[in-house]
Amino acid sequence: MLTRRRKLRIETERLTLRPPVHGDFSAWSALRQDSRDFLVPWEPTWASDHLTRRAFTNRVYWANRSISGGTAVPLFLIRREDQMLMGALTLDNIRRGPAQSGTFGYWTGQPFARQGYMQEAIEAMVHYAFGKLDLSRLEAACLPENVASRGLLERSGFKYEGVAQSYLQINGRWRTHVLYASLRSDRRGRTQVG
């Protein structure tokens, strides 16, 4: 199973998307700490041990189990030119059978925001999810006032689907989210006139 995890790499023009490894701890904790004020308004409340080595080790084990079990694909965004960790993208809650779907979650460190890296990563993961994982529907949600995230999803081919009241606890409060989806065979907005 370890071999399978190590083989999971998605290459883009500027990025390598790969599962987290124990050696990423220092870069991950530094980036999260340095970007704390930037990230906290959009994320669930950080546990008191959020930035500890132990918590990170648990994340790595969870990533390995999730990939092996086919329930999630948690990947770090590594800039190819200098091997810098820039953020993470997770395809989680993978559902098989009639649903064939999954849910996106992502974050970028503040120094790397609004430079097109996450769009590049999302587009690569969408391709992987539809092509390699044979999923049919990818979902994502964000806070209505998160204009940057909404724009990112729309530029990445996701379409607005609606609103979910009290969808997730963000920064300690139940928050309403806007919902987006990308479909493998998207016919929304098209008609058969004939």
C-alpha positions as CSV (number, residue, x, y, z in Angstrom):
1,M,0.0,0.0,0.0
2,L,2.9,2.3,0.7
3,T,4.2,1.9,-2.9
4,R,0.8,2.9,-4.2
5,R,0.8,6.1,-2.2
6,R,4.3,7.0,-3.3
7,K,3.3,6.5,-6.9
8,L,0.5,9.0,-6.6
9,R,1.9,12.1,-8.2
10,I,0.2,14.6,-10.4
11,E,2.5,16.9,-12.4
12,T,1.4,20.3,-13.8
13,E,3.3,23.0,-15.5
14,R,4.5,24.5,-12.2
15,L,3.5,22.0,-9.5
16,T,3.8,18.5,-8.2
17,L,0.8,17.3,-6.3
18,R,1.7,14.5,-3.9
19,P,0.6,13.0,-0.6
20,P,2.1,14.5,2.6
21,V,5.2,12.8,4.1
22,H,6.6,13.1,7.6
23,G,9.5,15.2,6.3
24,D,7.0,18.0,5.3
25,F,6.3,18.8,9.0
26,S,8.6,21.9,9.3
27,A,7.5,23.5,6.0
28,W,3.8,22.7,6.7
29,S,3.8,24.1,10.3
30,A,5.8,27.2,9.3
31,L,3.5,28.0,6.4
32,R,0.3,27.4,8.4
33,Q,1.7,29.5,11.3
34,D,2.8,32.3,9.0
35,S,-0.5,32.3,7.2
36,R,-2.7,31.9,10.3
37,D,-4.5,35.3,10.1
38,F,-5.1,34.7,6.4
39,L,-6.5,31.1,6.9
40,V,-8.4,31.2,10.2
41,P,-11.5,33.2,8.9
42,W,-12.2,30.4,6.3
43,E,-11.4,27.2,8.2
44,P,-12.8,25.2,11.1
45,T,-11.3,26.2,14.4
46,W,-7.8,24.9,14.9
47,A,-7.3,22.4,17.7
48,S,-4.9,23.5,20.4
49,D,-2.4,20.9,19.0
50,H,-3.0,21.9,15.4
51,L,0.6,22.8,14.6
52,T,2.3,20.0,16.5
53,R,4.4,17.2,15.1
54,R,2.0,14.7,16.6
55,A,-1.0,16.2,14.9
56,F,0.9,16.3,11.6
57,T,2.0,12.7,11.9
58,N,-1.7,11.8,12.4
59,R,-2.5,13.7,9.2
60,V,0.2,11.7,7.3
61,Y,-1.2,8.4,8.5
62,W,-4.8,9.6,7.7
63,A,-3.6,10.5,4.2
64,N,-2.0,7.1,3.6
65,R,-5.1,5.2,4.9
66,S,-7.5,7.4,2.9
67,I,-5.6,6.9,-0.4
68,S,-5.2,3.2,0.2
69,G,-8.9,2.9,1.1
70,G,-10.1,5.0,-1.8
71,T,-12.0,7.4,0.5
72,A,-9.9,10.6,-0.1
73,V,-7.0,11.9,-2.0
74,P,-5.1,14.5,0.2
75,L,-2.3,16.1,-1.7
76,F,0.3,18.9,-1.0
77,L,1.1,21.5,-3.6
78,I,4.8,21.6,-4.2
79,R,6.3,24.2,-6.5
80,R,8.5,22.3,-8.9
81,E,11.2,25.0,-9.3
82,D,12.2,25.1,-5.7
83,Q,10.3,22.2,-3.9
84,M,8.4,24.8,-1.8
85,L,5.2,23.7,-0.1
86,M,2.5,26.1,-1.0
87,G,-0.8,24.6,0.3
88,A,-3.0,21.5,0.0
89,L,-5.9,20.1,-1.9
90,T,-8.0,17.3,-0.8
91,L,-10.6,15.3,-2.7
92,D,-12.5,13.9,0.2
93,N,-15.7,12.0,1.0
94,I,-15.4,9.9,-2.2
95,R,-18.6,8.1,-2.7
96,R,-18.9,5.1,-5.1
97,G,-21.9,3.3,-6.6
98,P,-24.7,5.5,-7.9
99,A,-23.1,8.7,-6.7
100,Q,-19.5,8.4,-8.1
101,S,-18.7,11.8,-6.4
102,G,-16.3,13.6,-4.1
103,T,-15.8,16.9,-2.3
104,F,-13.0,19.3,-2.7
105,G,-11.3,21.2,0.1
106,Y,-8.2,23.4,-0.3
107,W,-6.0,26.0,1.3
108,T,-3.0,28.1,0.1
109,G,-0.4,29.8,2.2
110,Q,-0.7,33.6,2.1
111,P,2.5,34.2,0.1
112,F,1.2,32.0,-2.7
113,A,-2.4,33.2,-2.9
114,R,-3.8,34.8,-6.1
115,Q,-1.0,33.6,-8.4
116,G,-2.9,30.8,-10.2
117,Y,-1.3,27.9,-8.3
118,M,-4.5,26.6,-6.8
119,Q,-6.4,26.9,-10.1
120,E,-3.7,24.8,-11.7
121,A,-3.9,22.2,-8.9
122,I,-7.7,22.1,-9.0
123,E,-7.8,21.6,-12.8
124,A,-5.3,18.8,-12.5
125,M,-7.2,17.1,-9.7
126,V,-10.5,17.4,-11.7
127,H,-8.8,15.7,-14.6
128,Y,-7.5,13.0,-12.3
129,A,-10.8,12.5,-10.6
130,F,-12.8,12.2,-13.8
131,G,-10.2,10.2,-15.7
132,K,-8.4,8.0,-13.2
133,L,-11.0,7.7,-10.4
134,D,-14.0,7.5,-12.7
135,L,-15.9,10.0,-10.7
136,S,-18.9,11.8,-12.2
137,R,-19.5,14.7,-9.9
138,L,-17.1,16.9,-7.9
139,E,-18.5,19.3,-5.2
140,A,-17.0,22.3,-3.4
141,A,-18.4,24.8,-0.9
142,C,-17.2,28.1,0.4
143,L,-18.5,31.1,2.4
144,P,-20.6,33.5,0.4
145,E,-18.2,36.4,1.2
146,N,-15.1,34.5,0.1
147,V,-14.9,36.2,-3.3
148,A,-11.5,34.8,-4.1
149,S,-12.6,31.2,-3.5
150,R,-15.8,31.7,-5.5
151,G,-13.9,33.1,-8.4
152,L,-11.3,30.3,-8.2
153,L,-14.0,27.7,-8.4
154,E,-15.8,29.4,-11.3
155,R,-12.5,29.9,-13.2
156,S,-11.8,26.1,-12.6
157,G,-15.1,25.1,-14.3
158,F,-17.3,24.7,-11.3
159,K,-20.8,26.0,-11.5
160,Y,-22.9,27.6,-8.7
161,E,-25.7,25.3,-7.5
162,G,-27.2,26.9,-4.5
163,V,-26.9,27.6,-0.8
164,A,-26.6,25.2,2.2
165,Q,-27.7,26.7,5.5
166,S,-25.4,26.1,8.5
167,Y,-23.3,23.8,6.4
168,L,-20.0,23.8,8.3
169,Q,-18.5,25.2,11.5
170,I,-16.0,27.8,10.4
171,N,-13.9,29.7,12.9
172,G,-16.2,28.4,15.7
173,R,-19.6,29.2,14.2
174,W,-22.0,27.3,12.0
175,R,-21.9,29.1,8.7
176,T,-24.0,29.1,5.5
177,H,-22.0,28.1,2.4
178,V,-22.5,28.5,-1.4
179,L,-22.3,25.2,-3.3
180,Y,-20.5,24.5,-6.5
181,A,-20.1,21.4,-8.7
182,S,-18.2,20.2,-11.7
183,L,-19.7,17.4,-13.7
184,R,-17.8,15.0,-16.0
185,S,-20.4,15.4,-18.7
186,D,-21.7,18.9,-18.0
187,R,-24.8,19.8,-20.1
188,R,-26.1,22.5,-17.8
189,G,-27.0,25.5,-19.8
190,R,-27.3,23.5,-23.0
191,T,-30.5,22.6,-24.8
192,Q,-31.4,20.2,-27.6
193,V,-33.2,22.5,-30.1
194,G,-34.2,20.7,-33.1
